[in-house]
Amino acid sequence: MTEPVDTLFVHAHLFTMEGNGVGYQPDGAVAVRGNRIVDAGSTAALAARYDPAERIDATNHALLPGLIDAHMHTPWAVVRGVAQDVAHWMQKGLAPYARHLHRDAALAGTWLALLEALKAGTTTLGDYATPIEGWADIFAAAGVRAVLTPTINALPPGGMAGWSVGDLYPLSDEVGERSIRDAVAFAAEWHGAADGRITVMYGPQGADMLTLEQLRHVKRLAASEGLMLHMHVAQGDREIDQMLKRYGKRTPAFLEQIGYLDEQLLAVHLTEATEDETVAIAYSGAHMVLCSGSIGIIDGIVPPAAEFRTAGGPVALGSDQAAGNNCHNIFNEMKLTALFNKIKFRDPTVMPAWEVLRMATIEGARAIGLGDEIGSIEAGKKADLILVDLSAPNLMPILAEPIRNIVPNLVYGATGREVALVMVDGRILVRGGQVAAIDEAAVRAEVQERAEEVAAAVKRDPVHLDMALLQPMRDGYL
Ligand SMILES: [Zn+2]
């Protein structure tokens, strides 16, 4: 007697990510019914056990859990590449664009980033943005899994453009309170929506960007609603400078004082955290997101993720923003994470391929509080799976022994374009490298049009004269 299932993957190089390693199974198979994995094991065993509606031959493919991008600001994809290689990235690079990022442009950016990430095997997108009308609907419509964080801050309109580096920036009670109300309404509408594919976190943008009372208010809300707090922590010298001026304390000590350091916190970046501060945050039970590409490019820093992990804290990977990363690709983040940390410690054994693959899957899932649902391939978990074509020239040959080369090649050789199939919640969204449900040509056309509108508005605004990249433009370098 065979049991009916919807999909049966067979003959895969299967990496379940169970246990402490990558859970390799040669000639592996995975059975999916509805939105869940019902079984994983050998092709011989599962082919005898299940009668699938669709059987997918995964010969010469790696079958992996879908990748997790825990920290993105998708709207910025609409101005990909306008802010990198500069000091004071936020003020001198991004801020002049921020004030002209109108709603349609932001939504176009989200579609673009989503398309890019999905095609490169990302199945869970941790997006962090202003909760404008239509934002969450994009993730619901596209079929991906999303952890959405509506940004909460108290910065007056115009943000940081025009603000002088070194001055304390103003915080508005009214703006902050409205921002909190919007986030609460957003969470009520979207947490658990789209068959549970969408969940919500609260996002105080940074300890420097809300008033003390607002920070306390958000923490109370998150605690009472059981939502995580997704927050930039020790993000850049600008934040530390603001915190010292406003409270006389560095961010980690301040957060400890106001009760923010616990397992509810998803701390992003920790760019400026010392080793002691990093260890204290990890010991508190908090989780971390590491954005290697973004922070490397905009700050020239390797964040202390190795120290955080050594202290026992789980770390997820994030692509952050495309204005200056300049991509949303977790294969890129895995490779940069391994490389940067080897270089930082002058030690090739630091962050081996299997560890960064775990950060992109099961460890990342734990870091964002979804470790029981996604991140590994085991019976009962959500069916978020990807197939990577190992016959791509850059991933050949496939060797099983004496050394199995698949995981190192996925981390150091893959670009994301080798992703042949993407399944989220049991539905196949990408097949043969093509996205079925998204009109790619329409996304491209919309992005180009909206990006040109934003660029034209920035060019008309005198604040753009403060942008650091104008000089290399004049000098003929861009
Ligand atoms: Zn961020």
Boltz pocket constraint, residues with backbone or C-beta under 6 A from the ligand:
constraints:
  - pocket:
      binder: B
      contacts: [[A, 71], [A, 72], [A, 73], [A, 128], [A, 232], [A, 268], [A, 320]]
      max_distance: 6.0
